[in-house]
Amino acid sequence: QIGIDARVLFCRRVGDCMPVFHLNTTLCEALMDSGKECSGLKPGQTFSLSRTWHLPLLMVRGTYTLLLQFHRIHPEVAKARDAHPYEYYSNVINSQFYRPAGDVMSCYTLHEEVLASRQINILRDFRDAIIAFLIAASSSRAIGSHFPVWSRGILPQISGFLFIGILVGPYCANLVSQMHITIIGGMINKVSLAFIAGAAGAEIFLPELQGLLKPMALQVLLICTATVTFCATGIFFLESSQLLSVTSVSMQPNLMAKASISLLMGALMTARSPASAIAIIAELKCGDTKAGSMAIGITVLSDIAVLVLFALCSQLVR
């Protein structure tokens, strides 16, 4: 038999969750509850299973996580008196399932934000998100600017900005929660992307780069080739030797599928950060030099290359 374990968790911050609903049953029982029979199912046949729960209007708003797992029920357990799927084990703090090796068939983790429906509460949540973001951004700017001094010139200012962002984000202090990111994150990403693209374009003057196009293209080619080769090979062999656990790779049925996913991850690792490059070049005041222009040009060309690589690797994976 096949057992189903489902648990809905309310998460105050990432990795800090409490259970609010639990379902532990067999697949046949779940199908019967949905008005279907499992006796007529044949191997390879597709079926759909739906289960709904009513959310009260004034329930706690925030992040809800669904942990769903299918596992095998051993015959001796199924034939036992009052047989029931074996005891549910989970690490609720880390929102992860734990099962004996070989029993798990598949597992899924789904995250959803429950937001306000009343207009006054929508405005309040938006206000809270904006205030939290402004406090985080201003403190990041004030404290991060001292990082070069505190690190004796080893770390740039952007390292301080990233460090403060980690501290105030949902993985630590939760000043900017996952719900805040859901509310205003998309808008901030679009505006930031426009500024980054504009700043990168303003730093590139094509006549100055005409003599550097071939060296830049060669560097991008070598960087992308080396990154994809080393990262994809490293992920594949580390996961195969069980030194590193990568769920998206380990769940694949054969070596070719694992190699394809590793190649896709290697292609993603060729991406560069124009924002980081521009920030460091501006801090060092070397934007007018050939080295600075070439660094920005290589970063922009790498972003173009990663789109092409990702498209090719995605088709290969499919």
C-alpha positions in Angstrom: 0.0 0.0 0.0 0.9 3.6 -0.4 0.6 6.0 2.6 0.2 9.8 2.5 1.5 12.2 5.1 0.5 15.8 4.8 1.1 18.6 7.3 0.3 22.3 7.1 2.6 24.5 9.1 2.4 28.2 9.9 5.9 29.8 9.7 6.8 32.9 11.6 10.1 33.0 9.9 12.1 30.6 7.6 12.7 27.4 9.6 10.5 28.5 12.6 7.1 26.8 12.0 4.3 25.2 14.0 1.8 22.6 12.7 -1.8 23.6 12.2 -3.1 20.6 10.3 -2.1 17.0 9.9 -3.3 14.2 7.7 -1.9 10.6 7.9 -3.8 8.1 5.8 -3.4 5.6 2.9 -3.8 6.6 -0.7 -7.0 4.4 -1.1 -8.6 6.0 1.9 -7.8 9.5 0.5 -9.3 8.5 -2.8 -12.4 7.2 -1.2 -12.8 10.5 0.7 -12.6 12.3 -2.7 -15.4 10.1 -4.0 -13.2 7.7 -6.1 -12.2 4.1 -5.9 -8.6 2.8 -6.0 -9.5 -0.8 -6.9 -10.1 0.2 -10.5 -6.8 1.9 -11.0 -4.2 0.2 -13.3 -0.4 0.6 -13.3 0.6 3.8 -15.1 -3.0 5.2 -15.0 -3.3 8.9 -14.2 -5.6 10.1 -11.4 -6.2 13.3 -9.5 -6.7 13.7 -5.8 -8.0 16.9 -4.2 -8.4 17.8 -0.6 -9.5 21.2 0.5 -9.7 23.0 3.9 -11.6 26.2 4.7 -9.5 29.1 5.9 -11.3 31.5 8.3 -11.6 35.1 7.2 -9.6 36.4 10.2 -7.0 33.7 10.4 -3.3 34.6 11.0 -1.8 36.1 7.9 1.6 34.9 6.9 3.5 32.0 5.3 2.0 28.6 5.3 4.0 25.5 4.3 2.5 22.2 3.1 4.7 19.1 3.6 3.4 16.2 1.4 5.0 12.8 1.3 4.2 9.5 -0.2 5.7 6.3 1.3 5.4 2.6 1.1 3.5 0.7 3.8 5.1 -2.7 4.4 2.8 -5.8 4.1 3.3 -6.8 7.7 2.2 -3.3 8.9 -0.8 -3.3 6.6 -2.0 -6.8 7.9 -1.5 -5.9 11.5 -4.6 -5.3 13.7 -5.9 -1.7 13.3 -3.2 -1.2 10.7 -2.4 2.4 10.1 0.5 4.1 8.3 3.5 4.1 10.6 4.2 6.9 12.9 4.8 10.3 11.3 8.3 11.6 11.8 9.1 15.2 10.9 11.5 17.9 11.9 8.9 20.7 12.3 11.5 23.3 13.1 13.2 22.8 9.7 10.0 21.9 7.8 11.5 18.6 6.7 10.4 15.0 6.6 12.5 12.1 8.0 11.8 8.6 6.8 13.8 5.3 6.8 15.8 4.9 3.6 14.0 3.1 0.8 10.5 3.8 2.1 10.0 7.3 0.7 8.5 7.4 -2.8 8.2 11.1 -3.3 8.0 14.3 -1.2 7.0 17.8 -1.9 7.2 21.1 -0.1 4.8 23.9 -1.1 4.9 27.5 0.3 2.0 29.9 0.1 1.3 33.4 1.5 -2.0 34.1 3.1 -2.6 37.8 2.7 -5.3 40.1 3.9 -8.7 40.4 2.1 -10.1 43.5 3.7 -8.9 46.7 2.2 -7.9 48.3 5.6 -5.8 45.2 6.4 -4.2 45.3 2.9 -3.2 48.9 3.5 -1.8 48.1 6.9 0.3 45.2 5.7 1.6 47.4 2.8 2.5 50.1 5.3 4.3 47.7 7.6 6.3 46.2 4.6 7.3 49.7 3.4 8.4 50.8 6.9 10.4 47.6 7.4 12.1 47.9 4.1 13.0 51.6 4.7 14.5 50.8 8.1 16.5 47.8 6.7 17.7 49.9 3.7 18.8 52.9 5.7 20.5 50.8 8.4 22.3 48.8 5.6 23.5 52.0 4.0 24.7 53.5 7.3 26.4 50.4 8.7 27.6 48.8 5.5 29.6 51.9 4.5 31.9 51.2 7.5 32.8 47.7 6.4 35.9 48.7 4.4 37.3 50.4 7.5 36.4 47.5 9.8 37.9 44.9 7.5 41.0 47.1 6.8 40.2 47.4 3.2 39.6 43.7 2.5 35.8 43.8 2.1 33.9 46.4 0.0 30.8 48.3 1.1 28.5 45.9 -0.8 29.6 43.1 1.6 28.2 45.2 4.5 24.9 45.7 2.6 24.5 42.0 2.0 25.4 41.2 5.6 22.8 43.6 7.0 20.3 42.2 4.6 20.9 38.7 5.9 20.5 39.9 9.5 17.2 41.7 9.0 15.7 39.2 6.6 13.4 36.2 7.2 16.3 33.8 7.9 17.4 35.8 11.0 15.8 38.8 12.7 12.7 38.7 10.6 12.3 42.5 10.5 11.6 42.1 6.8 9.5 38.9 6.8 8.6 36.6 4.0 5.1 38.2 3.8 6.7 41.6 3.4 8.8 40.3 0.5 5.7 38.8 -1.1 3.9 42.2 -0.8 6.6 44.5 -2.1 9.3 42.3 -3.3 8.2 42.1 -6.9 7.9 45.9 -7.2 11.3 46.5 -5.6 12.9 43.9 -7.9 11.5 45.6 -11.1 12.6 49.0 -10.0 16.0 47.8 -8.9 16.5 45.9 -12.2 15.7 49.1 -14.1 18.3 51.0 -12.1 20.9 48.3 -12.5 20.4 48.0 -16.2 20.5 51.8 -16.6 23.7 52.1 -14.5 25.4 49.3 -16.5 24.4 50.8 -19.8 25.7 54.3 -18.7 29.1 52.8 -17.8 29.5 51.2 -21.3 30.7 53.4 -24.1 30.9 51.3 -27.3 33.7 53.3 -29.1 36.0 52.8 -26.1 35.3 49.0 -26.1 35.7 48.3 -29.9 39.3 47.3 -29.5 38.4 45.1 -26.5 35.5 43.2 -27.9 37.6 40.1 -28.9 39.4 39.8 -25.6 36.1 40.3 -23.7 34.3 37.7 -25.8 37.3 35.3 -25.3 37.2 35.8 -21.5 33.5 35.3 -21.3 33.8 32.1 -23.4 36.6 30.7 -21.2 34.9 31.8 -17.9 31.5 30.2 -18.9 33.2 27.0 -20.2 35.3 26.6 -17.0 32.4 27.4 -14.7 30.0 25.0 -16.3 32.6 22.2 -16.5 33.9 22.4 -13.0 30.6 23.2 -11.3 28.5 20.6 -13.1 31.2 17.9 -12.7 31.8 18.8 -9.0 28.0 18.7 -8.2 27.6 15.4 -10.0 30.5 13.6 -8.4 29.9 15.1 -4.9 26.3 14.0 -5.0 27.2 10.5 -6.4 29.8 10.0 -3.7 27.2 11.2 -1.1 29.5 13.9 0.1 26.9 16.5 -0.8 23.1 16.1 -0.8 21.3 17.9 -3.6 17.7 16.9 -3.6 17.0 17.9 -7.2 19.8 15.6 -8.4 19.4 12.7 -6.0 15.7 12.2 -6.8 16.5 11.6 -10.5 16.0 8.0 -11.7 19.2 7.5 -13.7 22.7 8.8 -14.3 21.8 10.7 -17.4 19.0 12.6 -15.7 21.4 13.4 -12.8 24.0 14.6 -15.2 21.5 16.8 -17.0 20.3 18.5 -13.7 24.0 19.0 -12.7 24.6 20.6 -16.1 21.7 22.9 -15.6 22.9 24.0 -12.2 26.4 24.6 -13.6 24.9 26.8 -16.3 23.1 28.9 -13.7 26.4 29.4 -11.8 27.8 31.3 -14.8 25.6 34.3 -13.9 27.4 37.4 -12.7 26.1 40.3 -10.7 26.2 43.7 -12.5 25.1 45.4 -9.3 28.1 44.1 -7.4 30.5 45.0 -10.2 29.1 48.5 -10.6 29.2 49.1 -6.8 32.8 48.0 -6.5 34.0 49.9 -9.5 32.2 53.1 -8.2 33.8 52.6 -4.8 37.3 52.2 -6.3 36.6 55.1 -8.7 38.0 53.2 -11.6 35.0 53.5 -14.0 37.0 55.7 -16.4 39.8 53.1 -16.8 40.0 50.4 -19.4 40.0 47.8 -16.7 36.8 49.1 -15.2 35.0 49.3 -18.6 36.2 45.8 -19.5 35.0 44.4 -16.1 31.5 45.8 -16.7 31.5 44.7 -20.3 32.4 41.1 -19.3 29.8 41.1 -16.6 27.0 42.2 -19.0 28.2 39.7 -21.7 28.1 37.0 -19.0 24.5 37.7 -18.3 23.7 37.3 -22.0 25.7 34.1 -22.2 23.9 32.6 -19.1 20.5 33.1 -20.8 21.7 31.2 -23.9 23.2 28.5 -21.7 20.2 28.2 -19.6 17.9 27.9 -22.6 20.1 25.1 -24.2 20.5 23.2 -20.9 16.7 23.4 -20.2 16.0 21.8 -23.5 18.5 19.1 -22.8 17.0 18.4 -19.4 13.5 18.1 -20.9 
